[in-house]
Amino acid sequence: MLEIVKMFPILVAYCTFNENGAVTEIPHDAEEWTEIPMTDEIGGYERKVEYKATKDQLEALVQLSSTCSQQIAFQCFFAPLRSQGQDR
């Protein structure tokens, strides 16, 4: 567990250390695969990911980090993926 700043509650995180440094992972509610039913409707599915950390905790962790990224796995056939109105 990381205590980023005394004013925040304790943040649960998983850290993996290697020769290049460390990777910190924050748990969230979208860890499992989700099957999405087929739809012809544009924007027919949306998923909000809830992290097990507050926005302030995440912002503090980003400030303390040299890099920050998020990974999303998407397996489909002929399904478009859009983010903020842009095709991906």
KOLLUMKOL-938158 format. One record per residue (C-alpha): residue number from 0; residue in three letters; x, y, z. Coordinates in Angstrom, 2 decimals. Layout:
% residues N
@nr NUM | rest ALA | u X | v Y | w Z
...
END
This chain:
% residues 88
@nr 0 | rest MET | u 0.00 | v 0.00 | w 0.00
@nr 1 | rest LEU | u 1.17 | v 3.49 | w -0.81
@nr 2 | rest GLU | u 0.52 | v 6.53 | w 1.31
@nr 3 | rest ILE | u 1.13 | v 9.22 | w -1.31
@nr 4 | rest VAL | u 0.49 | v 12.25 | w 0.86
@nr 5 | rest LYS | u -0.61 | v 12.34 | w 4.50
@nr 6 | rest MET | u -3.80 | v 14.24 | w 3.61
@nr 7 | rest PHE | u -5.09 | v 11.37 | w 1.40
@nr 8 | rest PRO | u -6.44 | v 8.03 | w 2.62
@nr 9 | rest ILE | u -4.24 | v 4.99 | w 2.00
@nr 10 | rest LEU | u -4.08 | v 3.99 | w -1.67
@nr 11 | rest VAL | u -4.03 | v 0.30 | w -2.54
@nr 12 | rest ALA | u -1.67 | v -0.30 | w -5.46
@nr 13 | rest TYR | u 0.42 | v -3.14 | w -6.88
@nr 14 | rest CYS | u 4.05 | v -2.41 | w -7.67
@nr 15 | rest THR | u 6.28 | v -4.55 | w -9.88
@nr 16 | rest PHE | u 9.98 | v -3.78 | w -9.76
@nr 17 | rest ASN | u 12.51 | v -4.63 | w -12.46
@nr 18 | rest GLU | u 15.90 | v -3.42 | w -13.77
@nr 19 | rest ASN | u 14.22 | v -0.43 | w -15.48
@nr 20 | rest GLY | u 12.37 | v 0.82 | w -12.39
@nr 21 | rest ALA | u 8.86 | v 0.02 | w -11.26
@nr 22 | rest VAL | u 5.31 | v -0.28 | w -12.58
@nr 23 | rest THR | u 2.42 | v 0.73 | w -10.33
@nr 24 | rest GLU | u -1.04 | v -0.69 | w -11.01
@nr 25 | rest ILE | u -4.22 | v 0.71 | w -9.48
@nr 26 | rest PRO | u -7.12 | v -1.79 | w -9.15
@nr 27 | rest HIS | u -10.42 | v -0.96 | w -10.84
@nr 28 | rest ASP | u -13.84 | v -2.50 | w -11.46
@nr 29 | rest ALA | u -13.13 | v -3.59 | w -15.06
@nr 30 | rest GLU | u -10.53 | v -6.30 | w -14.41
@nr 31 | rest GLU | u -12.64 | v -9.09 | w -15.94
@nr 32 | rest TRP | u -13.56 | v -9.55 | w -19.60
@nr 33 | rest THR | u -16.97 | v -8.14 | w -20.50
@nr 34 | rest GLU | u -19.00 | v -9.59 | w -23.36
@nr 35 | rest ILE | u -20.82 | v -6.83 | w -25.18
@nr 36 | rest PRO | u -23.95 | v -7.74 | w -27.17
@nr 37 | rest MET | u -24.01 | v -6.83 | w -30.87
@nr 38 | rest THR | u -25.85 | v -3.64 | w -31.75
@nr 39 | rest ASP | u -26.27 | v -1.51 | w -34.87
@nr 40 | rest GLU | u -26.70 | v 1.61 | w -32.74
@nr 41 | rest ILE | u -23.80 | v 4.09 | w -32.91
@nr 42 | rest GLY | u -22.40 | v 4.45 | w -29.41
@nr 43 | rest GLY | u -24.40 | v 1.38 | w -28.38
@nr 44 | rest TYR | u -22.07 | v 0.54 | w -25.49
@nr 45 | rest GLU | u -20.18 | v 2.68 | w -23.04
@nr 46 | rest ARG | u -18.22 | v 1.59 | w -19.97
@nr 47 | rest LYS | u -17.06 | v 3.88 | w -17.20
@nr 48 | rest VAL | u -14.09 | v 2.46 | w -15.30
@nr 49 | rest GLU | u -14.11 | v 3.13 | w -11.56
@nr 50 | rest TYR | u -10.65 | v 3.06 | w -10.00
@nr 51 | rest LYS | u -10.19 | v 2.10 | w -6.36
@nr 52 | rest ALA | u -8.60 | v 5.48 | w -5.69
@nr 53 | rest THR | u -9.79 | v 9.05 | w -5.54
@nr 54 | rest LYS | u -9.14 | v 11.52 | w -8.35
@nr 55 | rest ASP | u -6.77 | v 13.41 | w -6.03
@nr 56 | rest GLN | u -4.81 | v 10.21 | w -5.31
@nr 57 | rest LEU | u -4.50 | v 9.40 | w -9.01
@nr 58 | rest GLU | u -3.37 | v 12.95 | w -9.82
@nr 59 | rest ALA | u -0.76 | v 12.82 | w -7.02
@nr 60 | rest LEU | u 0.55 | v 9.47 | w -8.30
@nr 61 | rest VAL | u 0.82 | v 10.84 | w -11.85
@nr 62 | rest GLN | u 2.77 | v 13.85 | w -10.54
@nr 63 | rest LEU | u 5.22 | v 11.52 | w -8.75
@nr 64 | rest SER | u 5.68 | v 9.28 | w -11.81
@nr 65 | rest SER | u 8.10 | v 9.71 | w -14.71
@nr 66 | rest THR | u 5.55 | v 8.23 | w -17.16
@nr 67 | rest CYS | u 1.89 | v 7.28 | w -17.05
@nr 68 | rest SER | u -0.18 | v 5.02 | w -19.31
@nr 69 | rest GLN | u -3.40 | v 3.05 | w -19.41
@nr 70 | rest GLN | u -3.95 | v -0.21 | w -21.27
@nr 71 | rest ILE | u -7.23 | v -1.36 | w -22.78
@nr 72 | rest ALA | u -7.71 | v -4.78 | w -24.38
@nr 73 | rest PHE | u -10.36 | v -4.94 | w -27.11
@nr 74 | rest GLN | u -11.15 | v -8.16 | w -28.99
@nr 75 | rest CYS | u -13.77 | v -8.05 | w -31.69
@nr 76 | rest PHE | u -14.72 | v -8.74 | w -35.28
@nr 77 | rest PHE | u -15.78 | v -5.80 | w -37.46
@nr 78 | rest ALA | u -16.63 | v -3.56 | w -34.49
@nr 79 | rest PRO | u -15.46 | v 0.06 | w -34.53
@nr 80 | rest LEU | u -13.78 | v 1.51 | w -31.47
@nr 81 | rest ARG | u -14.30 | v 5.23 | w -30.79
@nr 82 | rest SER | u -12.91 | v 7.52 | w -28.12
@nr 83 | rest GLN | u -13.99 | v 11.13 | w -27.65
@nr 84 | rest GLY | u -15.73 | v 11.08 | w -31.03
@nr 85 | rest GLN | u -12.67 | v 9.80 | w -32.96
@nr 86 | rest ASP | u -12.31 | v 6.42 | w -34.66
@nr 87 | rest ARG | u -9.44 | v 4.35 | w -33.23
END
